[in-house]
Amino acid sequence: MRTRIFNKMNSKEVESYLARGGKTIYIAVGVTEVHGIMPIDCETILAEAAALEMAEQSDGLAFVNLPYFFPGGTIIGNSTVQVSVRDGIDYLMMICRSLIDQGFERLIFVTGHAPSVVTIHPVCRDLFQETKVHACHIDLMHAMSLAREKGLKLENGFQALDKLLYGAYLKMDQMNFLPVDPDGEEIVPKQMDPDNPPPWRRLSSILRPLGGIVSIYYENLEDHGGGKPFASEEDRLVACQEGLKILNELVSYLDLKELLDAIDEYHAFVRDKVLPKFPRL
């Protein structure tokens, strides 16, 4: 295929994909927010690059250009675009209804932004109730943990995320947006003082075991995201190539075929077993 990015395909290419039985689309849901020295769309680019890699490894398509959704605690920054959870849900529901009507039956959301879950999960449930198509969610933070358990060598925290972000910009042919500044300073997110945590951390530690969540505000811009300016274009290319290799390995550790087969099996179960018994559904 010339490209697996849905938004860059022409009509004939999409029709051909659907006509031969293709039905999988990875929907990259992003965010635009302060993130250290990184471009403010970096978690959008990460989701898009991962979605594209998943599409390439599982004969799917990647749906991109969704950069504005609920950011969470980074709203303190003037570079962060605030979109409410409710508005994000409604927007994604409209897109998904269209994709299902167009012929897609396997819809997988891909995100690289932790608070995305509060938007994505209601969409998955309401969409299923309305259409009987079960959209799924791959959170790259959880995917990283799973891949580590399976043997992927990857650091924790923002250091690991930065490597994936560099690879994502290369994957999406946007590496030139990563700053090259030999005199620039690296931004290292401040480590939280375990003896004096912010109030939201204490509240979260109480609520999480009870199944609750906390809506947070960061105290400082430097608390979210890091990254360093590259000394040269050559250094940037090396970092991006290393990051892309890690991104490809990360996706390979996910059993996408098992997921897609399970979606088909569940759809058949609902169609053949449940709906005949309970037609009011």
C-alpha positions in Angstrom: 0.0 0.0 0.0 1.2 3.5 -0.7 0.3 4.6 2.8 -1.7 3.3 5.7 -2.5 6.7 7.0 -6.3 7.0 6.4 -6.2 10.8 6.1 -3.5 10.6 3.4 -5.2 7.9 1.3 -7.3 8.7 -1.7 -10.9 7.4 -2.1 -10.0 4.5 -4.4 -7.4 3.3 -1.9 -9.9 3.3 1.0 -12.5 1.6 -1.1 -10.0 -1.1 -2.1 -9.0 -1.7 1.4 -12.6 -2.2 2.6 -13.5 -4.3 -0.5 -10.8 -6.8 0.2 -12.1 -7.3 3.8 -10.1 -4.7 5.6 -11.9 -3.4 8.6 -9.3 -2.3 11.2 -8.6 1.3 12.0 -6.4 2.7 14.8 -7.6 6.0 16.0 -4.8 8.2 17.4 -6.3 10.5 20.0 -3.9 13.2 21.1 -3.5 16.3 23.3 -1.8 19.7 23.0 0.0 20.7 26.2 3.1 21.9 27.9 5.7 19.2 27.8 9.1 20.4 28.9 11.2 21.4 25.9 9.3 19.1 23.6 6.8 20.4 21.0 3.4 20.8 22.6 1.9 18.2 20.2 4.4 15.5 21.2 1.9 13.1 22.8 -0.3 13.5 19.7 2.6 12.5 17.5 3.4 9.6 19.7 -0.1 8.3 19.4 -0.1 8.7 15.6 3.3 7.0 15.2 2.2 4.1 17.4 -1.1 3.8 15.5 0.7 3.8 12.2 3.1 1.1 13.4 0.2 -1.0 14.6 -1.6 -0.6 11.3 1.6 -1.7 9.5 2.0 -4.8 11.7 -1.7 -5.9 11.5 -3.0 -4.8 8.1 -5.0 -1.8 9.4 -5.2 1.9 8.8 -4.2 4.8 11.0 -6.5 7.7 11.7 -4.6 10.9 12.6 -5.1 14.6 13.1 -6.9 14.5 16.4 -4.7 16.8 18.6 -7.2 18.6 20.9 -8.7 16.8 23.9 -8.8 16.9 27.6 -5.2 17.7 28.9 -5.5 17.3 32.7 -3.2 19.1 35.1 -1.2 20.9 32.5 -3.9 23.5 32.0 -1.7 25.8 34.1 0.4 26.4 31.0 -0.5 28.9 28.3 0.6 26.5 25.6 -2.0 23.9 26.8 -5.3 23.7 24.8 -8.2 22.9 27.2 -11.0 20.8 25.8 -13.6 19.4 28.2 -14.1 15.6 28.7 -17.7 16.0 27.6 -16.8 17.8 24.3 -14.1 15.2 23.6 -16.6 12.4 24.1 -19.1 13.9 21.7 -16.6 14.6 19.0 -15.2 11.1 19.1 -18.7 9.6 19.0 -19.5 11.5 15.8 -16.2 10.3 14.2 -16.8 6.7 15.2 -20.4 6.6 14.0 -19.1 7.7 10.6 -16.3 5.2 10.5 -18.7 2.4 11.4 -21.1 3.6 8.7 -18.2 3.6 6.2 -17.5 0.0 6.9 -14.9 -0.2 9.7 -15.7 -2.8 12.4 -12.6 -2.9 14.4 -12.0 0.5 16.0 -9.0 0.8 18.3 -8.1 4.0 20.1 -4.4 4.7 20.7 -3.3 7.2 23.2 0.0 8.3 24.8 -1.6 10.6 27.4 -2.6 9.2 30.7 -5.8 11.3 31.3 -7.2 10.2 27.9 -8.8 7.3 29.7 -11.6 9.5 31.1 -12.6 10.4 27.5 -12.0 7.2 25.7 -13.7 4.7 28.0 -17.2 6.3 28.0 -17.0 6.5 24.2 -16.2 2.7 24.0 -19.2 1.9 26.3 -21.7 4.3 24.7 -20.7 3.4 21.2 -21.1 -0.3 21.9 -24.6 0.2 23.4 -25.6 2.3 20.3 -24.0 0.3 17.5 -22.9 -3.1 18.9 -19.4 -2.3 17.7 -16.9 -2.7 20.6 -14.2 0.0 20.2 -11.1 -0.8 22.2 -8.4 1.3 23.8 -4.6 0.8 23.8 -2.9 3.1 26.3 0.8 3.3 25.5 1.7 3.8 29.1 0.2 0.4 29.9 1.6 -1.1 26.7 5.1 0.0 27.9 4.6 -1.8 31.2 3.4 -4.9 29.4 6.3 -4.9 27.0 8.8 -4.5 29.9 7.3 -7.6 31.5 7.8 -9.5 28.2 11.5 -8.4 27.9 11.6 -5.0 26.3 14.5 -3.0 27.8 13.1 0.4 28.6 13.6 2.9 31.4 10.8 4.2 33.6 9.4 7.7 33.7 9.9 10.6 31.3 13.3 9.3 30.2 11.7 6.3 28.5 8.9 8.4 27.1 11.3 10.9 25.6 13.0 8.1 23.6 9.6 7.0 22.2 8.7 10.6 21.4 11.9 11.1 19.4 11.2 7.9 17.4 7.6 9.1 16.8 8.7 12.3 15.2 10.9 10.4 12.8 8.1 7.9 12.1 5.8 10.7 11.2 8.4 12.6 9.1 8.3 15.5 11.5 11.8 15.2 13.1 12.7 18.8 12.1 10.3 20.1 14.7 12.5 18.8 17.5 14.8 21.7 18.6 18.5 21.7 17.8 20.2 24.2 20.2 23.8 23.5 21.3 23.4 26.2 24.0 20.1 25.0 25.3 19.5 23.5 28.7 17.9 20.1 29.4 14.6 20.2 31.3 14.5 17.5 34.0 11.1 17.1 35.6 11.3 17.7 39.4 11.2 14.6 41.5 8.4 14.5 43.9 9.4 14.8 47.6 8.1 11.6 49.2 8.1 13.4 52.6 6.2 16.4 51.4 3.9 15.3 48.4 1.5 17.8 46.9 -2.1 17.6 48.3 -3.4 16.0 45.1 -1.0 13.1 45.6 -2.3 12.4 49.1 -5.9 12.6 48.0 -5.1 10.3 45.1 -3.4 7.7 47.4 -6.6 7.6 49.5 -9.1 7.5 46.6 -7.3 5.2 44.1 -7.6 2.0 46.3 -11.3 2.9 46.5 -11.7 3.2 42.8 -11.7 6.9 42.6 -9.6 9.5 40.7 -8.4 13.0 41.4 -8.6 15.9 39.1 -5.2 17.6 39.5 -3.4 20.8 38.8 0.4 20.7 38.5 2.2 23.4 40.6 5.0 24.1 38.1 5.3 24.0 34.3 8.5 21.9 34.8 6.6 19.2 36.6 5.3 17.7 33.3 7.6 16.6 30.5 11.3 17.0 29.9 13.6 16.5 27.0 16.8 18.2 25.9 17.8 20.3 23.0 20.1 18.5 20.6 23.7 19.6 20.1 23.4 18.9 16.4 21.2 17.5 13.7 23.4 14.4 13.7 22.7 13.9 17.4 19.0 14.4 16.8 19.0 11.8 14.0 20.7 9.2 16.2 18.3 9.7 19.1 15.3 9.5 16.7 16.6 6.3 15.1 17.1 4.7 18.5 13.6 5.8 19.6 12.0 4.5 16.4 13.6 1.1 17.0 12.2 1.0 20.5 8.7 2.1 19.2 8.7 -0.7 16.7 9.8 -3.3 19.3 7.1 -2.0 21.7 4.3 -2.6 19.2 5.7 -6.0 18.3 5.4 -7.1 21.9 1.6 -6.4 21.7 -0.4 -9.4 20.4 -2.5 -7.4 18.0 -3.7 -10.4 16.1 -5.1 -11.9 19.3 -6.9 -8.6 20.1 -8.4 -8.3 16.6 -9.5 -12.0 16.7 -11.1 -11.4 20.1 -13.0 -8.4 18.8 -14.5 -10.5 16.0 -15.3 -13.3 18.3 -17.1 -11.0 20.7 -19.0 -9.3 17.9 -20.2 -12.7 16.7 -21.2 -13.6 20.3 -23.3 -10.5 20.7 -24.9 -10.8 17.2 -25.7 -14.6 17.4 -26.2 -15.3 21.0 -27.3 -12.2 22.9 -29.3 -10.1 20.6 -31.7 -12.9 19.5 -32.5 -13.5 23.2 -32.9 -9.9 24.1 -34.2 -8.0 21.0 -34.9 -4.8 23.0 -31.1 -4.3 23.0 
